[in-house]
Amino acid sequence: MHEMGVDQRKEARAAVQARFSARDASGAGTLTFTSDDVSTGGAFLRSDLLLEQGESLSLAFEVPGEGPVQAQARVAWVRRFPEAGQLAGMGVEFVVMRDEERASLARWLSR
């Protein structure tokens, strides 16, 4: 399983914690995740409950001082068996997000 290295990421990431509420493609129930880092292109969601790579999900989270953001996302990679110092979780890519919401996320990340 290939995990993206920092040098392969297109966007600057901030090590910020945000609570994400997610629904999988079936829309059955809401899952809550905590992110460890976020960028305008995606996030790492800490979780022992992992979706499959390529699965789609709807995400909603609050950008402090900016308001709520909603995005359609895709699971880019999954870390099922973390090594020492790592957390189990998954990297998600924001596939669809309104321009103004992406702009508010970028403003928050640049602070």
C-alpha positions in Angstrom: 0.0 0.0 0.0 1.5 3.3 -1.1 1.0 6.3 1.2 1.6 9.8 -0.2 4.8 11.4 1.0 4.7 15.1 2.1 6.6 16.0 -1.1 3.8 14.6 -3.3 1.1 16.7 -1.8 0.0 19.7 -3.9 -1.5 21.8 -1.1 0.0 23.1 2.1 -1.3 21.2 5.1 -1.9 22.4 8.6 -1.7 20.2 11.6 -5.1 21.2 12.9 -7.8 19.2 14.6 -11.3 19.4 13.3 -14.3 17.2 13.8 -15.7 15.8 10.6 -19.1 14.3 10.3 -19.3 11.8 7.4 -21.9 9.7 5.5 -20.8 6.9 3.2 -22.3 6.5 -0.3 -25.3 4.6 1.1 -26.1 7.5 3.4 -26.8 5.0 6.2 -25.8 6.7 9.5 -23.3 9.4 10.3 -19.7 8.7 11.4 -17.6 11.2 13.3 -13.9 11.5 12.7 -11.2 13.8 14.1 -8.7 15.1 11.5 -5.0 15.4 12.3 -4.2 17.5 9.3 -6.2 19.4 6.7 -5.5 21.1 3.4 -7.7 22.6 0.8 -7.4 19.3 -1.1 -8.1 16.8 1.6 -7.5 15.6 5.2 -6.2 12.7 7.3 -9.0 11.3 9.4 -8.1 9.3 12.5 -10.2 6.2 12.9 -10.1 2.5 13.7 -13.2 2.2 11.5 -11.9 2.5 8.0 -13.6 2.7 4.6 -12.1 1.1 1.5 -9.7 3.0 -0.8 -11.7 4.6 -3.6 -15.0 4.8 -1.5 -16.9 8.0 -1.7 -18.3 9.9 1.3 -19.9 13.2 2.1 -18.1 15.3 4.7 -19.2 18.3 6.8 -16.9 20.2 9.2 -16.7 23.6 10.8 -14.0 26.0 9.9 -13.4 28.2 13.0 -14.3 31.8 12.3 -15.5 30.9 8.8 -18.4 28.6 9.1 -19.5 25.1 7.9 -17.9 23.4 4.9 -19.4 20.5 3.0 -17.5 18.4 0.5 -17.8 15.2 -1.5 -14.7 13.2 -0.8 -12.9 10.0 -1.9 -10.8 7.7 0.3 -7.3 8.2 -1.3 -5.4 5.8 1.0 -5.9 3.8 4.2 -3.5 3.1 7.1 -4.9 -0.1 8.7 -1.8 -1.2 10.6 0.1 1.8 11.9 3.7 1.6 12.8 5.1 3.1 16.0 4.2 6.8 16.3 1.6 6.6 13.6 -2.2 6.6 13.9 -4.7 4.4 12.1 -6.8 6.3 9.7 -7.3 7.3 6.1 -6.4 10.1 3.8 -9.4 11.6 2.0 -9.3 13.8 -1.1 -11.9 16.6 -1.4 -13.4 15.9 -4.8 -16.3 18.4 -4.9 -16.4 21.6 -2.7 -17.9 24.9 -3.5 -15.4 27.6 -4.4 -16.4 29.9 -1.5 -16.0 27.1 1.0 -12.6 26.1 -0.4 -11.6 29.8 -0.1 -12.7 30.0 3.5 -10.8 26.8 4.2 -7.7 28.4 2.6 -8.1 31.6 4.7 -8.3 29.5 7.9 -5.2 27.4 6.9 -3.1 30.5 6.1 -3.6 32.0 9.6 
